[in-house]
Amino acid sequence: MSVPTWLASRVLADAAIATANARQAATEIHDQGRDHYDDLTWRAAVVKAHRATDKAEEIGISPQGVLDASKAR
């Protein structure tokens, strides 16, 4: 199955944003002196990031590609 470029770009962007949001949540939690593993906000962000990354994988975008794109945000 061939995926249109615009769709692949959108899926990659969604996954990159979700991953960056999870990383940002962890940073903010650490800045408050707390452990992010115990934080429900961070856990919810990670669930979104995993779902978005899974969608990206379904159309052939590697998790490393998502991670690289998220670091550019």
N, C-alpha and C positions, 0 to 999 in steps of 0.2 A: 504494500500500500504506500503510495506516495503522499506525503503530507505537504500541503501548500506552505510556501515560505512564510507567509504572514501568520499562519497558525503556529508553526514551529517557533517563530519569534515571540508570539504572544505567550505560548506555554513556557518557553524559557524565561521570559521576563517575569511571569507569575511565580515560577519556582525560585528564581533569583531573589525576588522581593521577599517572598515568604522566608527564605533562608536568611537573608540579611536582617529581617525583622526578629527572628529567633535569636540571632547573634547579638543584636542590639538590646533585646530584652535581657539577655544574660549579662551583658556589660552593665546595664543600668542597675540590675539587682546586685551585682558585685560591688558597684560604686556605693550602694547603700549598706555594704558590709554583710550581706546575706549570701547564702548558697543558692544558686539558681536551680539546682536539682529539686529543691523543696518548694519551688514557687509554681503555683498553678498557672499563672500568666505565661511563664516560659514554657511549661509543658503544653499548653494549648497552641502556642506559636510553633513548637516543634511538630506537633501533629499536623498543622497546616503545611509546614515545610515538607514533611514526609509525603503527604498526599500530593502536593504539587510536584515534587521530585519524581514520585511514582508515575504521574501523568506524563512527565517529560521522558522518562525511560520508555514508556509505552510507544512513543513515537520516534525513539532512537537517539534521544539526547542523554548523554552519560551523566551520572551524578557528579563526576568531576567537572563537567562542563557547566552544570548548575552552580557548583561551588565557586568556580572561577568567575562566573557572571555575577554572583552575589557579592563578591569582593570588590567589584567595580562600582558598586552602589554606595 
